[in-house]
């Protein structure tokens, strides 16, 4: 089975590429290697993929999903069975100051992917949505049945737009689509702009860290291996039209989280323990675009595909800190 995986050099894309190769999929990995954060990390991820024992089944293409001609040619030249779209401009706060980057990648780019899937009879499109679509909702846990029409960042608005666009293509063209609302993914080879990455760096270097909302925010932190497990499980569960329903699109949305939210304070303590070093805390108020709590209701995802998160916060953070120390020591030699 052949898969087009966009965002292949990204955090989730890297881990997913390795797991797909283990499962004997053939993967065409697309990534534009942009400089939202240091591209060296992306290149190092690709190097790891190229060293995989089944790397012969992986082909990397440098390019952008915004490039309509490139996307069309990829679909023309390959008989893809499944498309996994992880390519997107990431980051909530970055969207406040750089809105056009989100419109280009998350909207125009996604339309190009949808059009490719439509015209080349893709069996299943799986795409990344986000827990940020729930906005300031106080109804916990977050359920895919909740109304989500009040996003508080442009990033969240583009992710909600992706879900609406996917539904349209599912309805009009019978394209099976699955959207996955990721909840605060963390782990080795993660994104340097994420809080846990910055906290680890500062704690190890003896620098102070900014704790927003005085550490009282809660996040449904989800370890990368659990995320990858969920994505792979859903590949074989493409939605079908419900002929008994008026809304009969081959369309589904799932939360993919841990289901056990932790306070930011507890998260920092886990990093302190893994680093064996206390943090110098600088308590701060909430930032624009942030939400108080994220909490995933994952019952329907568990029932549908058998998704069960396995990694707790302490073990996950230990794995990350161990990787971080090894990676940066190696790269400083």
Residue frames as qw, qx, qy, qz and C-alpha x, y, z in Angstrom:
[[0.000, 0.888, 0.459, 0.000, 0.00, 0.00, 0.00],
 [0.459, 0.262, 0.028, 0.848, 1.33, 3.40, -0.99],
 [0.248, -0.828, -0.423, 0.270, 0.93, 6.50, 1.17],
 [0.289, 0.619, -0.023, 0.730, 1.54, 10.18, 0.54],
 [0.533, -0.641, -0.395, 0.385, 2.62, 11.69, 3.85],
 [0.224, 0.771, -0.001, 0.596, 2.91, 15.48, 3.91],
 [0.372, -0.804, 0.292, -0.362, 4.92, 17.13, 6.66],
 [0.951, 0.005, -0.294, 0.096, 7.12, 14.04, 6.71],
 [0.539, 0.297, -0.426, 0.663, 10.12, 15.84, 8.24],
 [0.368, -0.620, 0.123, -0.682, 8.01, 17.32, 11.02],
 [0.294, -0.370, 0.741, -0.478, 7.78, 15.98, 14.54],
 [0.769, 0.106, 0.493, -0.394, 4.76, 13.70, 14.08],
 [0.755, 0.574, -0.204, -0.242, 5.60, 13.02, 10.44],
 [0.209, 0.597, -0.766, 0.115, 9.05, 11.71, 11.33],
 [0.384, -0.185, 0.828, -0.364, 7.81, 9.25, 13.93],
 [0.775, 0.344, 0.312, -0.429, 4.92, 8.20, 11.72],
 [0.572, 0.632, -0.478, -0.212, 7.26, 7.60, 8.76],
 [0.024, 0.423, -0.889, 0.173, 9.33, 5.17, 10.82],
 [0.534, 0.058, 0.717, -0.444, 6.23, 3.35, 12.07],
 [0.751, 0.501, 0.029, -0.429, 4.74, 3.08, 8.57],
 [0.423, 0.577, -0.692, -0.098, 7.97, 1.58, 7.27],
 [0.225, -0.234, 0.892, -0.314, 7.85, -0.98, 10.07],
 [0.637, 0.299, 0.554, -0.445, 4.34, -1.87, 8.90],
 [0.487, 0.067, 0.729, 0.476, 5.64, -2.38, 5.32],
 [0.361, 0.857, 0.316, -0.190, 3.92, 0.63, 3.77],
 [0.548, 0.258, 0.228, 0.762, 5.56, 2.47, 0.88],
 [0.153, -0.843, -0.314, 0.408, 5.81, 6.15, 1.78],
 [0.403, 0.541, 0.146, 0.724, 6.31, 9.23, -0.34],
 [0.394, -0.658, -0.374, 0.521, 7.27, 11.90, 2.20],
 [0.280, 0.696, 0.216, 0.625, 6.73, 15.54, 1.27],
 [0.431, -0.744, -0.262, 0.438, 8.04, 18.51, 3.26],
 [0.358, 0.878, 0.031, 0.317, 9.10, 22.07, 2.44],
 [0.722, -0.139, -0.267, 0.623, 11.71, 22.12, 5.24],
 [0.021, 0.864, 0.104, 0.493, 10.76, 25.69, 6.18],
 [0.419, 0.237, -0.500, 0.720, 12.59, 27.67, 8.83],
 [0.531, -0.687, -0.197, -0.455, 9.75, 28.15, 11.33],
 [0.658, -0.678, 0.324, 0.050, 12.29, 26.44, 13.58],
 [0.139, -0.654, 0.677, 0.308, 15.85, 25.31, 12.86],
 [0.830, 0.353, -0.249, -0.353, 15.71, 23.13, 9.71],
 [0.198, 0.483, -0.843, 0.128, 18.67, 21.11, 10.99],
 [0.487, -0.066, 0.740, -0.460, 16.31, 19.21, 13.26],
 [0.797, 0.409, 0.131, -0.424, 14.19, 18.30, 10.24],
 [0.552, 0.604, -0.567, -0.097, 17.24, 17.22, 8.28],
 [0.090, -0.372, 0.875, -0.297, 18.38, 15.06, 11.19],
 [0.703, 0.131, 0.516, -0.472, 14.95, 13.42, 11.30],
 [0.775, 0.537, -0.168, -0.288, 15.21, 12.65, 7.58],
 [0.257, 0.579, -0.769, 0.083, 18.66, 11.22, 8.14],
 [0.425, -0.164, 0.798, -0.395, 17.21, 8.87, 10.76],
 [0.799, 0.357, 0.255, -0.410, 14.52, 7.76, 8.32],
 [0.608, 0.640, -0.444, -0.156, 17.13, 7.15, 5.60],
 [0.067, 0.458, -0.860, 0.215, 18.99, 4.86, 8.03],
 [0.756, -0.059, 0.414, -0.502, 15.92, 2.74, 8.73],
 [0.419, -0.170, 0.870, 0.199, 16.24, -0.90, 7.71],
 [0.439, 0.527, 0.715, 0.132, 13.32, -0.49, 5.31],
 [0.008, -0.664, 0.035, 0.747, 14.31, 2.93, 4.01],
 [0.161, -0.007, 0.748, 0.643, 14.13, 1.59, 0.45],
 [0.004, 0.605, 0.779, 0.168, 10.36, 2.02, 0.80],
 [0.122, -0.839, -0.279, 0.450, 10.66, 5.72, 1.63],
 [0.473, 0.398, 0.282, 0.734, 11.10, 8.50, -0.93],
 [0.176, -0.665, -0.297, 0.662, 11.52, 12.10, 0.16],
 [0.323, 0.621, 0.398, 0.593, 10.29, 14.99, -1.96],
 [0.221, -0.371, -0.255, 0.865, 11.16, 18.55, -0.99],
 [0.048, -0.369, -0.499, -0.783, 8.22, 20.76, -1.82],
 [0.190, 0.101, 0.434, -0.875, 5.23, 22.70, -0.55],
 [0.225, 0.465, 0.855, -0.031, 1.57, 21.69, -0.60],
 [0.196, 0.737, 0.154, -0.628, 0.83, 25.27, -1.69],
 [0.055, 0.431, -0.649, -0.624, 2.46, 24.40, -5.04],
 [0.778, 0.280, 0.270, -0.493, -0.54, 23.18, -7.03],
 [0.665, 0.553, -0.456, -0.208, 1.53, 21.90, -9.97],
 [0.091, 0.425, -0.869, 0.235, 3.78, 19.86, -7.68],
 [0.525, -0.005, 0.689, -0.501, 0.86, 18.28, -5.85],
 [0.790, 0.423, 0.013, -0.443, -0.89, 17.44, -9.11],
 [0.534, 0.551, -0.638, -0.072, 2.25, 15.81, -10.52],
 [0.165, -0.314, 0.868, -0.348, 2.75, 13.74, -7.35],
 [0.681, 0.183, 0.526, -0.475, -0.76, 12.34, -7.67],
 [0.725, 0.561, -0.214, -0.338, -0.33, 11.76, -11.41],
 [0.413, 0.566, -0.712, 0.048, 2.97, 9.92, -11.02],
 [0.005, -0.163, 0.912, -0.377, 2.00, 7.74, -8.05],
 [0.567, -0.353, -0.600, -0.440, -0.94, 5.49, -7.36],
 [0.085, -0.259, 0.637, -0.721, -1.55, 6.52, -3.76],
 [0.385, -0.407, -0.824, -0.088, -3.98, 4.45, -1.71],
 [0.413, -0.779, -0.415, 0.222, -4.01, 6.76, 1.31],
 [0.284, 0.615, -0.122, 0.726, -3.02, 10.36, 1.93],
 [0.538, -0.629, -0.410, 0.384, -1.99, 11.59, 5.39],
 [0.243, 0.736, 0.044, 0.631, -1.84, 15.38, 5.49],
 [0.596, -0.592, -0.303, 0.450, 0.23, 16.66, 8.41],
 [0.400, 0.187, 0.106, 0.891, 1.73, 19.61, 6.53],
 [0.169, -0.889, -0.393, -0.166, 0.58, 22.88, 8.06],
 [0.173, 0.565, -0.329, 0.736, 1.90, 26.07, 9.53],
 [0.601, -0.428, -0.639, 0.217, 2.03, 25.21, 13.21],
 [0.321, -0.087, -0.387, 0.860, 1.82, 27.35, 16.32],
 [0.085, -0.800, -0.591, 0.060, -0.95, 29.32, 17.99],
 [0.234, -0.807, -0.074, 0.537, 0.92, 32.49, 18.95],
 [0.338, -0.189, 0.528, 0.756, 2.83, 32.68, 15.64],
 [0.178, 0.553, 0.718, 0.383, -0.52, 32.98, 13.86],
 [0.116, -0.869, -0.343, 0.338, -1.17, 36.28, 15.63],
 [0.148, -0.758, 0.269, 0.576, 1.81, 37.94, 13.96],
 [0.027, -0.325, 0.755, 0.568, 2.09, 35.91, 10.73],
 [0.662, 0.298, 0.467, -0.506, -1.46, 35.25, 9.51],
 [0.620, 0.570, -0.323, -0.432, -0.65, 34.84, 5.81],
 [0.089, 0.391, -0.916, -0.013, 1.55, 31.80, 6.50],
 [0.384, 0.127, 0.834, -0.376, -1.52, 30.02, 7.88],
 [0.630, 0.549, 0.135, -0.533, -3.79, 30.99, 5.01],
 [0.410, 0.589, -0.624, -0.308, -1.24, 29.73, 2.48],
 [0.132, 0.261, -0.954, 0.064, -0.38, 26.38, 4.04],
 [0.235, 0.145, 0.852, -0.445, -3.47, 25.49, 6.06],
 [0.542, 0.539, 0.356, -0.538, -6.11, 26.65, 3.59],
 [0.536, 0.652, -0.364, -0.393, -4.70, 26.89, 0.05],
 [0.085, 0.421, -0.903, -0.029, -2.40, 23.93, 0.61],
 [0.418, 0.091, 0.834, -0.347, -5.23, 21.83, 2.03],
 [0.661, 0.549, 0.123, -0.496, -7.46, 22.56, -0.97],
 [0.395, 0.591, -0.652, -0.262, -4.66, 21.28, -3.22],
 [0.123, -0.185, 0.961, -0.167, -4.54, 18.05, -1.21],
 [0.553, 0.332, 0.586, -0.490, -8.33, 17.67, -1.36],
 [0.605, 0.618, -0.185, -0.466, -8.33, 18.22, -5.11],
 [0.214, 0.466, -0.850, -0.120, -5.61, 15.61, -5.57],
 [0.289, 0.017, 0.907, -0.307, -7.55, 13.11, -3.50],
 [0.596, 0.470, 0.322, -0.566, -10.76, 13.88, -5.40],
 [0.586, 0.629, -0.319, -0.400, -9.36, 13.50, -8.91],
 [0.374, 0.440, -0.816, -0.022, -7.21, 10.44, -8.21],
 [0.824, -0.241, -0.379, -0.344, -9.69, 8.32, -6.28],
 [0.124, 0.395, -0.750, 0.517, -7.87, 8.18, -2.96],
 [0.552, -0.324, -0.763, -0.087, -9.36, 5.54, -0.66],
 [0.539, -0.725, -0.381, 0.198, -8.86, 7.52, 2.55],
 [0.258, 0.638, -0.193, 0.699, -7.62, 10.99, 3.48],
 [0.623, -0.604, -0.387, 0.313, -6.44, 11.35, 7.07],
 [0.281, 0.658, -0.057, 0.696, -5.54, 14.89, 8.11],
 [0.401, -0.186, -0.541, 0.715, -4.34, 16.77, 11.18],
 [0.233, -0.816, -0.258, -0.461, -6.80, 18.94, 13.00],
 [0.293, 0.289, -0.531, 0.740, -6.16, 20.31, 16.50],
 [0.325, -0.539, -0.700, 0.339, -7.56, 20.54, 20.02],
 [0.118, -0.204, -0.093, 0.967, -7.34, 24.31, 19.57],
 [0.201, -0.333, -0.592, -0.706, -10.64, 24.21, 17.65],
 [0.397, -0.582, -0.701, 0.112, -12.45, 23.95, 21.01],
 [0.032, 0.688, 0.007, 0.725, -11.45, 27.51, 21.85],
 [0.110, -0.346, 0.542, -0.758, -12.50, 28.72, 25.30],
 [0.717, -0.290, -0.485, -0.407, -15.09, 25.99, 25.78],
 [0.271, -0.452, 0.645, -0.553, -15.63, 25.17, 29.46],
 [0.919, -0.029, 0.060, -0.388, -17.56, 21.98, 28.73],
 [0.085, 0.556, -0.826, 0.030, -15.21, 19.17, 29.72],
 [0.501, -0.292, 0.535, 0.614, -14.05, 16.78, 28.44],
 [0.314, 0.491, -0.323, -0.746, -13.96, 18.10, 24.90],
 [0.625, 0.237, 0.744, -0.025, -16.20, 15.98, 22.69],
 [0.161, -0.001, 0.621, 0.767, -16.40, 15.94, 18.91],
 [0.022, -0.644, -0.739, -0.196, -20.14, 16.48, 19.34],
 [0.204, -0.685, -0.285, 0.639, -19.57, 19.94, 20.89],
 [0.377, 0.897, 0.187, 0.131, -20.14, 23.15, 18.95],
 [0.633, -0.349, 0.134, 0.678, -16.82, 24.73, 18.00],
 [0.378, 0.727, 0.362, 0.444, -17.71, 27.94, 16.23],
 [0.177, -0.979, 0.045, -0.087, -15.75, 30.39, 18.41],
 [0.830, 0.096, -0.144, 0.530, -12.00, 29.89, 17.74],
 [0.301, -0.930, -0.019, 0.209, -9.66, 32.28, 19.54],
 [0.319, -0.566, 0.512, 0.561, -6.67, 32.10, 17.17],
 [0.567, 0.559, -0.335, -0.504, -6.27, 32.09, 13.41],
 [0.094, 0.311, -0.944, -0.057, -4.49, 28.75, 13.69],
 [0.332, 0.210, 0.840, -0.375, -7.59, 27.24, 15.30],
 [0.540, 0.565, 0.137, -0.609, -9.81, 28.88, 12.68],
 [0.409, 0.511, -0.642, -0.399, -7.81, 27.30, 9.86],
 [0.027, -0.113, 0.989, -0.094, -8.02, 23.87, 11.49],
 [0.449, 0.406, 0.618, -0.502, -11.79, 24.17, 11.87],
 [0.495, 0.610, -0.224, -0.577, -11.88, 25.28, 8.23],
 [0.152, 0.348, -0.899, -0.218, -10.02, 22.10, 7.25],
 [0.264, 0.180, 0.906, -0.279, -12.74, 20.03, 8.88],
 [0.489, 0.593, 0.296, -0.568, -15.47, 21.93, 7.01],
 [0.368, 0.599, -0.526, -0.478, -13.60, 21.65, 3.73],
 [0.016, -0.183, 0.981, 0.055, -13.08, 17.92, 4.22],
 [0.409, 0.358, 0.729, -0.416, -16.79, 17.45, 4.94],
 [0.487, 0.635, -0.063, -0.596, -17.66, 19.25, 1.70],
 [0.320, 0.476, -0.751, -0.328, -15.44, 16.94, -0.35],
 [0.176, 0.010, 0.967, -0.187, -16.74, 13.88, 1.49],
 [0.460, 0.486, 0.529, -0.521, -20.30, 14.94, 0.73],
 [0.490, 0.680, -0.160, -0.521, -19.86, 16.08, -2.87],
 [0.500, 0.567, -0.625, -0.194, -17.32, 13.56, -4.10],
 [0.961, -0.219, -0.100, -0.136, -17.67, 10.59, -1.71],
 [0.464, 0.532, -0.568, 0.423, -14.08, 11.10, -0.54],
 [0.765, -0.516, -0.372, 0.102, -13.59, 9.24, 2.77],
 [0.225, 0.644, -0.336, 0.649, -11.95, 11.69, 5.21],
 [0.702, -0.540, -0.412, 0.216, -10.84, 11.41, 8.82],
 [0.084, 0.783, -0.235, 0.570, -9.80, 14.44, 10.86],
 [0.734, -0.290, -0.487, 0.373, -7.72, 13.91, 13.98],
 [0.184, -0.905, 0.061, -0.379, -7.76, 16.60, 16.68],
 [0.690, 0.138, -0.498, 0.507, -4.29, 16.25, 18.22],
 [0.494, -0.853, -0.088, -0.143, -3.89, 17.17, 21.89],
 [0.222, -0.874, 0.426, -0.078, -0.50, 18.64, 22.96],
 [0.968, 0.166, -0.127, 0.142, 1.87, 16.10, 21.45],
 [0.187, -0.856, 0.479, -0.053, 5.33, 15.74, 23.03],
 [0.959, -0.103, 0.227, 0.133, 8.35, 13.45, 22.86],
 [0.563, -0.372, 0.433, 0.599, 11.84, 12.95, 21.37],
 [0.302, 0.138, 0.539, 0.774, 12.66, 14.98, 18.24],
 [0.060, 0.780, 0.598, -0.175, 9.80, 17.33, 19.15],
 [0.282, 0.789, 0.202, 0.507, 9.26, 20.91, 18.07],
 [0.473, -0.009, -0.350, 0.808, 11.63, 23.43, 19.72],
 [0.169, -0.381, -0.056, -0.907, 8.85, 26.04, 19.94],
 [0.667, -0.483, -0.512, -0.246, 6.85, 23.87, 22.36],
 [0.408, -0.799, 0.219, -0.384, 6.87, 24.73, 26.06],
 [0.919, -0.358, 0.155, 0.058, 8.31, 21.41, 27.30],
 [0.784, 0.370, -0.009, 0.499, 11.27, 21.78, 24.92],
 [0.114, 0.762, -0.159, 0.617, 11.97, 25.32, 26.09],
 [0.667, -0.677, 0.150, -0.274, 11.53, 24.35, 29.76],
 [0.958, -0.122, 0.060, 0.253, 14.00, 21.48, 29.46],
 [0.589, 0.524, -0.073, 0.611, 16.60, 23.66, 27.75],
 [0.123, -0.779, 0.163, -0.592, 16.28, 26.45, 30.34],
 [0.809, -0.556, 0.111, -0.155, 16.27, 24.14, 33.37],
 [0.926, 0.023, 0.019, 0.378, 19.38, 22.31, 32.20],
 [0.470, 0.509, -0.060, 0.719, 21.10, 25.64, 31.52],
 [0.365, -0.379, -0.507, 0.683, 20.04, 27.10, 34.87],
 [0.056, -0.158, -0.189, -0.968, 17.87, 29.80, 33.27],
 [0.352, 0.236, 0.561, -0.711, 14.43, 30.91, 34.42],
 [0.029, 0.294, 0.843, 0.449, 11.23, 29.73, 32.72],
 [0.351, -0.058, 0.029, -0.934, 7.98, 31.64, 32.19],
 [0.014, 0.286, 0.951, -0.115, 5.01, 29.81, 33.70],
 [0.242, -0.224, -0.283, -0.901, 1.81, 31.21, 32.25],
 [0.648, -0.465, -0.279, -0.536, -1.36, 31.49, 34.30],
 [0.361, -0.598, 0.585, -0.411, 0.82, 30.62, 37.32],
 [0.063, 0.233, -0.970, -0.016, 0.96, 26.96, 36.28],
 [0.492, 0.177, 0.635, -0.569, -2.79, 26.46, 36.67],
 [0.627, 0.391, -0.345, -0.579, -3.52, 25.72, 33.02],
 [0.725, -0.091, 0.679, -0.074, -4.25, 22.09, 32.17],
 [0.451, 0.516, -0.543, -0.485, -3.22, 20.24, 29.05],
 [0.952, 0.034, 0.256, -0.161, -4.02, 16.78, 27.77],
 [0.007, -0.700, 0.671, 0.244, -0.37, 15.94, 27.11],
 [0.950, 0.207, 0.165, -0.166, -0.10, 13.04, 24.64],
 [0.472, -0.517, 0.613, 0.366, 3.12, 11.10, 24.03],
 [0.340, 0.534, -0.505, -0.587, 4.23, 10.73, 20.44],
 [0.037, 0.104, -0.981, -0.160, 4.09, 6.91, 20.33],
 [0.293, 0.437, 0.755, -0.392, 0.44, 7.00, 21.38],
 [0.379, 0.650, -0.045, -0.657, -0.31, 9.53, 18.64],
 [0.223, 0.414, -0.766, -0.437, 1.42, 7.38, 16.01],
 [0.138, 0.113, 0.979, -0.104, -0.42, 4.28, 17.22],
 [0.373, 0.562, 0.510, -0.534, -3.74, 6.09, 16.83],
 [0.359, 0.618, -0.320, -0.622, -2.96, 7.36, 13.33],
 [0.131, 0.263, -0.912, -0.287, -1.92, 3.92, 12.11],
 [0.230, 0.266, 0.894, -0.279, -4.99, 2.29, 13.63],
 [0.405, 0.609, 0.308, -0.608, -7.36, 4.73, 11.92],
 [0.128, 0.423, -0.632, -0.636, -5.89, 4.10, 8.45],
 [0.100, -0.080, -0.962, -0.242, -7.88, 0.87, 8.18],
 [0.056, 0.568, 0.745, -0.345, -11.10, 2.46, 9.39],
 [0.002, 0.068, 0.332, 0.941, -12.13, 4.74, 6.55],
 [0.387, 0.310, 0.502, -0.708, -15.63, 6.16, 7.03],
 [0.109, 0.279, 0.832, 0.467, -18.52, 5.08, 4.84],
 [0.312, -0.238, -0.185, -0.901, -21.68, 6.90, 3.89],
 [0.185, 0.224, 0.828, -0.480, -24.56, 6.42, 6.28],
 [0.101, -0.258, -0.674, -0.685, -27.48, 5.94, 3.91],
 [0.283, -0.638, -0.713, 0.064, -29.96, 6.29, 6.77],
 [0.280, -0.639, -0.222, 0.682, -28.78, 9.79, 7.58],
 [0.364, 0.913, 0.182, -0.001, -29.39, 13.05, 5.74],
 [0.045, -0.879, 0.468, 0.082, -25.77, 13.99, 6.55],
 [0.978, 0.035, 0.204, 0.009, -24.44, 11.00, 4.68],
 [0.357, 0.812, -0.457, 0.061, -20.89, 12.12, 3.95],
 [0.919, -0.027, -0.288, 0.267, -18.06, 9.61, 4.35],
 [0.123, 0.692, -0.283, 0.653, -16.62, 11.81, 7.06],
 [0.744, -0.551, -0.362, 0.113, -15.42, 11.39, 10.63],
 [0.074, 0.754, -0.365, 0.541, -13.63, 13.39, 13.31],
 [0.820, -0.368, -0.399, 0.180, -11.82, 12.01, 16.36],
 [0.285, -0.880, 0.344, -0.162, -10.00, 13.40, 19.37],
 [0.880, 0.129, -0.354, 0.288, -6.58, 11.84, 19.80],
 [0.137, -0.758, 0.384, -0.509, -5.25, 12.63, 23.25],
 [0.238, 0.201, -0.873, 0.374, -4.32, 10.98, 26.53],
 [0.551, -0.520, -0.538, -0.369, -7.63, 11.57, 28.28],
 [0.655, -0.568, -0.352, 0.353, -5.87, 12.56, 31.51],
 [0.222, 0.849, -0.042, 0.477, -5.11, 16.29, 31.61],
 [0.679, -0.304, -0.307, 0.594, -2.26, 17.53, 33.80],
 [0.099, -0.973, -0.078, 0.195, -1.61, 20.98, 35.22],
 [0.510, 0.759, -0.263, 0.308, 1.28, 22.92, 33.77],
 [0.348, -0.736, 0.497, -0.301, 2.76, 22.93, 37.27],
 [0.879, -0.178, 0.440, -0.055, 2.74, 19.10, 37.39],
 [0.813, 0.552, 0.029, 0.182, 4.25, 19.00, 33.91],
 [0.181, 0.835, -0.406, 0.325, 7.13, 21.25, 35.01],
 [0.615, -0.549, 0.523, -0.217, 7.70, 19.05, 38.06],
 [0.952, 0.152, 0.259, 0.059, 8.03, 16.03, 35.78],
 [0.597, 0.715, -0.173, 0.320, 10.68, 17.89, 33.76],
 [0.222, -0.794, 0.463, -0.325, 12.48, 18.93, 36.96],
 [0.833, -0.306, 0.447, -0.111, 12.57, 15.31, 38.12],
 [0.896, 0.382, 0.139, 0.180, 13.83, 14.07, 34.74],
 [0.398, 0.779, -0.247, 0.416, 16.52, 16.78, 34.68],
 [0.729, -0.369, -0.395, 0.421, 17.28, 16.20, 38.35],
 [0.299, 0.021, -0.082, 0.950, 17.33, 19.97, 38.73],
 [0.073, 0.690, 0.578, -0.430, 14.82, 22.54, 40.03],
 [0.315, 0.627, 0.404, 0.587, 13.34, 25.18, 37.74],
 [0.142, -0.265, -0.221, 0.928, 13.68, 28.90, 38.30],
 [0.138, 0.622, 0.754, 0.164, 10.04, 29.89, 37.86],
 [0.010, 0.119, -0.015, -0.993, 8.77, 33.19, 36.60],
 [0.220, 0.532, 0.799, -0.172, 4.97, 33.22, 37.01],
 [0.027, 0.075, -0.344, -0.936, 3.14, 35.07, 34.25],
 [0.565, 0.337, 0.355, -0.664, -0.49, 35.85, 33.27],
 [0.719, 0.381, 0.580, 0.049, -2.28, 34.12, 30.39],
 [0.184, -0.280, 0.492, 0.804, -1.08, 34.81, 26.85],
 [0.569, 0.415, -0.040, -0.709, -3.35, 35.84, 23.96],
 [0.650, 0.313, -0.586, -0.368, -4.67, 32.78, 22.11],
 [0.155, 0.168, -0.932, 0.280, -4.13, 30.39, 25.03],
 [0.673, -0.398, -0.381, -0.494, -6.89, 28.35, 26.63],
 [0.502, -0.584, 0.457, -0.446, -7.33, 27.36, 30.28],
 [0.585, -0.208, 0.773, -0.126, -7.72, 23.62, 29.81],
 [0.605, 0.294, -0.564, -0.478, -7.73, 20.91, 27.16],
 [0.484, -0.135, 0.809, -0.306, -9.24, 17.52, 27.95],
 [0.391, 0.205, -0.688, -0.576, -9.94, 14.94, 25.26],
 [0.789, 0.050, 0.447, -0.418, -12.94, 12.67, 25.27],
 [0.167, 0.454, -0.795, -0.365, -11.43, 9.70, 23.43],
 [0.609, 0.053, 0.720, -0.330, -14.20, 7.16, 24.03],
 [0.764, 0.550, 0.133, -0.310, -15.47, 7.12, 20.44],
 [0.385, 0.702, -0.592, -0.092, -11.92, 6.77, 19.07],
 [0.272, -0.332, 0.878, -0.210, -11.26, 3.88, 21.45],
 [0.696, 0.250, 0.574, -0.353, -14.50, 2.19, 20.46],
 [0.674, 0.674, -0.084, -0.291, -13.92, 2.71, 16.74],
 [0.620, 0.617, -0.476, 0.086, -10.26, 1.72, 16.34],
 [0.892, -0.291, -0.270, 0.219, -9.13, 0.33, 19.71],
 [0.314, 0.638, -0.288, 0.641, -7.02, 3.37, 20.60],
 [0.702, -0.676, -0.207, 0.081, -5.65, 3.16, 24.16],
 [0.199, 0.828, -0.384, 0.357, -2.91, 5.63, 25.22],
 [0.901, -0.181, -0.339, 0.200, -0.19, 3.86, 27.17],
 [0.566, 0.193, -0.291, 0.746, 2.51, 6.40, 28.15],
 [0.346, -0.842, -0.369, 0.186, 2.12, 8.46, 31.33],
 [0.139, 0.974, -0.071, 0.163, 3.56, 11.92, 31.74],
 [0.508, -0.737, 0.432, 0.108, 6.53, 10.93, 33.92],
 [0.766, -0.024, 0.552, 0.329, 7.75, 8.19, 31.58],
 [0.543, 0.740, 0.298, 0.264, 7.16, 10.32, 28.50],
 [0.029, -0.980, 0.179, -0.079, 9.11, 13.27, 29.88],
 [0.654, -0.520, 0.504, 0.221, 11.97, 11.00, 31.00],
 [0.747, 0.301, 0.479, 0.350, 12.23, 9.71, 27.43],
 [0.338, 0.901, 0.130, 0.239, 12.24, 13.23, 26.03],
 [0.282, -0.911, 0.301, 0.022, 14.84, 14.62, 28.44],
 [0.752, -0.273, 0.526, 0.288, 17.09, 11.61, 27.85],
 [0.648, 0.539, 0.384, 0.377, 16.85, 12.18, 24.09],
 [0.090, 0.987, 0.022, 0.133, 17.39, 15.94, 24.48],
 [0.476, -0.761, 0.405, 0.172, 20.60, 15.53, 26.48],
 [0.737, -0.044, 0.569, 0.361, 21.98, 12.92, 24.09],
 [0.534, 0.710, 0.367, 0.277, 21.02, 14.86, 20.94],
 [0.066, 0.986, -0.066, 0.135, 22.48, 18.19, 21.97],
 [0.583, -0.620, 0.467, 0.239, 25.64, 16.71, 23.44],
 [0.742, 0.183, 0.535, 0.361, 26.19, 14.88, 20.17],
 [0.419, 0.798, 0.292, 0.319, 25.59, 18.00, 18.08],
 [0.194, -0.967, 0.162, 0.012, 27.97, 20.08, 20.18],
 [0.795, -0.314, 0.365, 0.370, 30.92, 17.81, 19.55]]
